[in-house]
Amino acid sequence: MAAFLIIYLALFAGAVSPAAAPRTDACASLHDIAGSSDDASTAILDCIQRLPTGGRLDLPPGVFTIRRQLRVAKSVTISTAGVSDADASCAQLPAHRCATILVDLSGDPNPYIMPIEVAADGITLAHLIIEGGQNPRLRTDCGEPNRRPLGGGMRILASHFTLRKSILRNFTCYTTVEALSGRKFLTFEDNYIGPNGDHRPGGVWSDGITIHDAGDAIVRGNTFVDNTDVQLIFGGCQRCTIEGNNFRHRGSFAGASFAELMLQAFPSTSGDYTGTIVTMNRIDCGPRRRCGYGMMIGSNPWKAGEDPHYPGAMFGGTITRNLIRNAMIGMNIDSPTGPVEFDNNRVEVSGGLASSDCGLHDWPALNVAPSAVRFVRGSPANAPANSISTTRCILNRLDH
């Protein structure tokens, strides 16, 4: 069986502050391959091996092509040379200022691998552009469940991970970032996520960030644009802060989504949002309403009735001071199994006639399903709430 060279970087546990990470200039060889088509995996490995635990690798600006799975298993900070932690994000800096990691894997027989793995506590990625390649084989891989992750970006296997001021874009399918269950103290801050995937029929949709079941995570100040499945989705998150993120679409159906921000449960996750605050997020799907659900609480449209072990149920959390505009349904609350607090949210220019897997309906701007009414605490939003079930009613599957 052919296998990719997997980069193992000595194990270490424990978070390291980016400001405290010592720098190194031991990576002059990286200047020689920046911008070339050569595989940069070995050179990056050599540089990190020279770092002390908790060290910092500053990549020179340029494009570094990764042709083998990059498995980072040592507590380090990876950033761009000449950019300080206090500088603006890569989305605001001139394009040439941030180093680009271009992922160009051409397929691997091993199931469920993703191109980049974060496999040790205390890893920080900052001021980087991480970009998917254009290998046409990946679109074929997206049709095979065991190979779909190859079309994604990064999988997080450890705690105390930070991704800041970076751009992640042009991944083919699956999800751009996936954090597996049980990870704690994850921080995603001031990143630009998208575009990723293709919403047109063909099964190459991509989430922006997928967090299976975390504790004490922060998702703050990120911009999600044209992620084509769900832009930000959770299966559970206790004591988490989901704050000040912006969700939008640029207009084409290829960049549309089924939902923007989704709190629910996967088959193997808790659906527990106890202590979590979802606040001051701005969702605007644009005048062509390029999202189905603006904020989706539960997942009855996807899975209810199909699998008794996958209720999509959630409970807990406070959802307050969020603005949702231009969605087919602005806020949909369908399948919580415990109290959820709502306060001072606004839904605008949403609802109306749209088709779904369950037919053409005149949808409300705000919906609280009959089974969910008893679990709603406070006022979900300014608009009057209808009470209908959206079971198996996936919106925005076809262009309109």
C-alpha positions in Angstrom: 0.0 0.0 0.0 1.4 3.4 -1.0 1.6 5.8 1.9 2.5 9.4 2.3 5.5 10.4 4.3 3.9 11.6 7.5 5.9 14.3 9.4 6.3 13.4 13.0 7.7 16.1 15.2 8.6 15.0 18.7 5.7 14.9 21.1 5.1 17.7 23.6 2.1 18.7 25.7 1.4 22.2 27.0 0.3 25.5 25.6 2.9 28.2 24.6 2.0 31.8 24.1 3.0 33.1 20.7 4.6 36.2 22.3 6.9 34.0 24.4 8.0 31.6 21.7 11.7 31.9 20.9 12.5 32.6 17.2 15.1 30.9 15.0 17.0 31.8 11.9 18.0 28.2 11.2 15.7 27.9 8.2 17.6 29.7 5.5 17.0 26.7 3.2 13.3 27.7 3.0 14.2 30.8 1.0 15.5 28.5 -1.8 12.2 26.6 -2.3 9.7 29.4 -1.7 7.7 29.8 -4.9 8.9 26.5 -6.4 6.8 23.4 -7.1 9.1 21.3 -5.0 7.6 19.5 -2.0 8.4 21.7 1.0 7.5 19.0 3.6 11.1 17.8 4.3 12.5 21.3 4.5 9.8 22.4 7.0 10.5 19.2 9.0 14.2 20.0 9.1 13.5 23.5 10.4 11.1 22.4 13.1 13.5 19.7 14.3 16.0 22.4 15.1 13.6 24.3 17.2 13.4 24.0 20.9 10.1 22.8 22.3 7.8 25.9 22.3 9.9 27.4 19.5 8.8 29.5 16.6 9.2 28.9 12.9 8.8 32.0 10.8 8.4 31.0 7.1 9.7 33.6 4.6 6.9 35.1 2.5 6.3 32.9 -0.6 4.4 29.8 -1.6 5.4 26.4 0.0 3.8 23.4 -1.7 2.9 20.4 0.5 2.6 17.1 -1.4 2.5 14.8 1.7 0.4 14.9 4.8 1.8 17.4 7.3 1.4 16.0 10.8 2.7 18.5 13.3 3.3 16.7 16.6 5.4 19.2 18.5 4.4 22.3 20.4 5.5 25.1 18.1 4.3 28.4 16.6 4.4 28.7 12.8 4.0 32.1 11.4 5.4 34.4 8.7 8.8 36.2 8.9 8.6 40.0 9.1 5.0 40.0 10.5 4.6 40.6 14.2 1.8 39.2 16.3 0.3 42.7 16.7 0.1 43.2 12.9 -3.3 43.1 11.1 -4.5 39.8 9.7 -3.4 38.4 6.4 -6.8 39.3 5.0 -5.9 43.0 5.6 -2.2 42.9 4.7 -0.9 43.0 1.2 -1.0 39.5 -0.4 2.8 39.1 -0.5 3.3 39.7 3.2 2.0 36.3 4.4 3.6 32.9 3.6 1.3 30.5 1.8 1.1 26.8 2.4 -0.4 25.3 -0.8 -1.8 21.8 -0.2 -1.5 19.6 -3.3 -2.0 16.0 -2.3 -2.9 13.7 -5.1 -4.7 11.0 -3.2 -3.9 8.4 -0.5 -5.3 4.9 0.1 -5.6 5.5 3.8 -9.2 6.5 4.8 -10.1 9.7 6.6 -6.8 11.4 6.6 -6.7 15.2 6.1 -3.8 17.1 4.5 -2.7 18.8 7.8 -2.9 17.3 11.3 -2.4 19.2 14.5 -1.3 16.4 16.8 0.2 18.0 19.9 -1.1 20.4 22.5 0.1 24.0 22.4 0.4 24.5 18.6 -0.2 28.0 17.2 -0.6 29.0 13.5 -0.6 32.7 12.9 -0.4 35.0 9.9 -0.5 32.2 7.3 -2.4 31.5 4.1 -3.4 27.9 3.9 -4.8 27.0 0.5 -6.2 23.9 -1.2 -4.8 22.8 -4.6 -6.7 22.3 -7.8 -6.0 18.7 -8.5 -9.1 17.4 -10.3 -8.8 14.0 -8.6 -10.0 15.5 -5.4 -13.4 16.1 -6.8 -13.7 12.4 -7.5 -12.4 11.6 -4.0 -15.2 13.8 -2.6 -17.7 11.2 -3.9 -16.2 8.4 -1.7 -16.9 8.7 2.0 -13.6 7.3 3.1 -11.7 9.7 0.9 -13.7 12.9 1.4 -11.3 14.2 4.1 -8.5 14.4 1.4 -10.5 17.3 -0.1 -10.5 19.2 3.2 -7.8 21.2 5.0 -6.8 20.7 8.7 -7.8 18.3 11.4 -7.1 19.2 15.1 -6.3 16.2 17.4 -5.1 18.1 20.4 -6.0 20.9 22.8 -4.6 24.4 23.4 -4.6 25.0 19.7 -4.7 28.6 18.2 -5.4 29.8 14.7 -5.1 33.5 14.3 -5.1 36.2 11.6 -4.9 33.6 8.8 -6.7 32.8 5.6 -8.0 29.3 4.7 -9.4 28.9 1.2 -10.0 26.9 -1.9 -10.4 23.4 -0.3 -12.5 21.1 -2.4 -15.0 19.4 0.0 -15.6 18.0 3.5 -14.5 20.8 5.9 -11.7 23.4 6.0 -11.0 22.9 9.7 -12.2 19.9 11.8 -11.7 19.7 15.6 -12.4 16.2 16.9 -14.3 15.6 20.1 -12.7 16.1 23.6 -10.4 19.0 22.6 -10.3 22.0 24.9 -9.0 25.6 24.8 -9.2 26.0 21.1 -9.0 29.5 19.8 -10.0 30.7 16.3 -9.6 34.4 16.1 -9.6 37.0 13.3 -9.3 34.5 10.5 -10.8 34.7 7.0 -12.4 31.4 6.1 -13.4 30.8 2.5 -14.3 30.3 -0.2 -14.4 26.5 0.2 -16.2 23.8 -1.7 -18.9 24.2 -4.4 -22.6 24.3 -3.5 -23.8 23.2 -7.0 -25.0 19.6 -7.3 -22.1 17.2 -7.2 -21.4 16.6 -3.5 -18.4 18.9 -3.2 -19.8 21.0 -0.4 -17.4 22.1 2.4 -18.0 23.4 5.9 -15.9 26.3 7.1 -15.1 25.2 10.6 -16.5 22.0 12.1 -16.1 21.5 15.9 -17.4 18.1 17.0 -17.5 18.5 20.8 -15.2 21.0 22.6 -14.8 22.7 25.9 -13.7 26.3 26.6 -13.3 27.2 22.9 -13.2 30.7 21.5 -14.4 31.5 18.0 -14.2 35.2 17.7 -13.9 37.9 15.0 -13.7 35.5 12.1 -15.1 36.2 8.6 -16.8 33.3 6.9 -17.4 33.7 3.1 -18.8 31.2 0.7 -18.3 28.0 2.7 -20.7 25.8 0.9 -22.2 23.2 3.4 -22.5 24.9 6.8 -20.2 27.9 7.4 -19.7 27.1 11.2 -21.1 24.0 12.8 -20.8 22.5 16.3 -21.8 19.1 17.7 -21.4 20.4 21.3 -19.4 23.1 23.0 -19.4 23.7 26.8 -18.3 27.1 28.2 -17.5 28.4 24.7 -17.5 31.9 23.3 -18.8 32.3 19.8 -18.6 36.1 19.3 -18.4 38.8 16.7 -18.1 36.6 13.7 -19.3 37.7 10.2 -21.0 35.4 7.8 -21.7 36.4 4.2 -22.0 35.3 0.6 -20.8 37.0 -2.5 -23.8 36.2 -4.7 -23.2 33.1 -6.9 -25.0 29.8 -6.2 -21.7 28.0 -6.3 -20.8 29.9 -3.1 -24.1 29.3 -1.3 -24.7 27.3 1.9 -27.3 25.2 3.6 -26.8 27.0 6.9 -24.5 29.7 8.4 -24.2 29.0 12.1 -25.5 25.6 13.4 -25.7 24.3 17.0 -26.7 20.6 17.1 -25.4 17.1 17.8 -23.6 14.7 15.7 -24.2 10.9 16.3 -21.2 10.7 18.7 -21.4 14.1 20.3 -23.2 15.5 23.3 -25.2 18.4 21.9 -24.3 20.1 25.2 -23.8 23.9 25.1 -24.0 24.6 28.8 -22.2 27.8 29.7 -21.8 28.8 26.0 -22.5 32.3 24.8 -23.3 33.0 21.1 -23.3 36.8 20.7 -22.9 39.7 18.4 -22.5 37.5 15.3 -23.6 39.1 12.0 -25.1 36.8 9.3 -26.0 38.3 5.9 -26.7 35.9 3.1 -27.1 38.7 0.5 -30.0 39.9 -1.6 -30.2 36.6 -3.4 -30.6 34.7 -0.1 -27.7 32.4 -0.6 -28.2 30.5 2.6 -31.0 28.2 3.7 -30.9 28.7 7.5 -29.2 31.7 9.0 -29.0 30.3 12.5 -30.0 26.6 12.9 -30.6 25.3 16.4 -30.8 21.5 16.1 -30.6 19.4 12.9 -34.1 18.0 12.3 -33.9 19.1 8.6 -31.0 16.7 8.1 -31.4 13.7 10.2 -34.7 13.4 12.2 -36.6 10.2 11.6 -33.7 8.6 9.7 -31.6 7.3 12.5 -32.8 7.0 16.1 -29.2 7.4 17.3 -28.9 10.8 15.5 -31.6 13.0 16.9 -29.6 16.2 16.2 -30.7 17.4 19.6 -29.0 20.1 21.6 -29.5 21.9 24.9 -28.0 24.8 26.9 -26.4 28.0 25.9 -27.3 31.6 25.6 -28.0 33.2 22.2 -28.1 37.0 22.4 -27.6 40.1 20.3 -27.1 38.4 16.9 -28.2 39.9 13.6 -29.5 37.7 10.8 -30.5 39.0 7.4 -31.4 37.6 4.0 -31.9 34.0 4.9 -34.6 31.7 3.7 -35.4 31.1 7.4 -33.5 33.5 9.6 -33.6 31.5 12.8 -34.8 27.9 13.0 -35.2 26.2 16.4 -36.0 22.6 15.9 -35.0 19.7 18.2 -33.6 21.1 21.4 -34.1 18.7 24.4 -33.4 21.2 27.1 -33.6 24.9 27.8 -31.9 27.4 25.5 -31.8 31.1 26.4 -32.6 33.8 23.8 -32.4 37.5 24.2 -32.3 40.6 21.9 -31.6 38.9 18.6 -32.8 40.4 15.3 -34.0 38.7 12.1 -34.5 41.0 9.1 -35.5 40.5 5.4 -35.8 36.7 5.8 -38.5 34.1 5.2 -40.8 33.8 2.2 -41.4 31.4 -0.6 -38.6 28.9 -1.2 -38.3 25.2 -2.2 -36.8 22.5 0.0 -36.5 18.7 0.2 -40.1 18.8 1.6 -41.5 21.0 -1.1 -42.3 24.6 -1.8 -43.4 26.6 1.2 -43.8 30.2 2.4 -41.3 30.0 5.2 -41.3 32.2 8.3 -38.5 34.5 9.2 -38.3 32.9 12.6 -39.5 29.4 13.4 -39.8 27.6 16.7 -40.9 24.0 16.0 -43.8 22.7 18.1 -41.5 20.3 19.9 -39.1 23.1 20.7 -41.5 25.7 22.2 -41.3 24.4 25.8 -37.5 24.7 25.7 -37.2 28.3 24.6 -36.4 30.8 27.3 -36.7 34.5 26.5 -37.5 35.9 23.1 -35.6 34.3 20.2 -35.8 37.4 17.9 -37.9 40.5 17.0 -40.0 38.7 14.4 -43.2 36.8 15.4 -42.4 33.1 15.5 -44.3 30.5 13.6 -44.4 27.0 14.9 -43.9 24.3 12.2 -41.6 21.3 11.9 -38.8 21.5 9.4 -38.0 17.7 9.6 -36.2 16.7 6.4 -36.7 20.2 5.0 -33.2 21.0 3.8 -33.3 24.5 2.2 -31.3 25.9 -0.7 -30.3 22.6 -2.4 -31.1 24.0 -5.9 -30.5 27.4 -7.5 -33.4 29.8 -7.4 
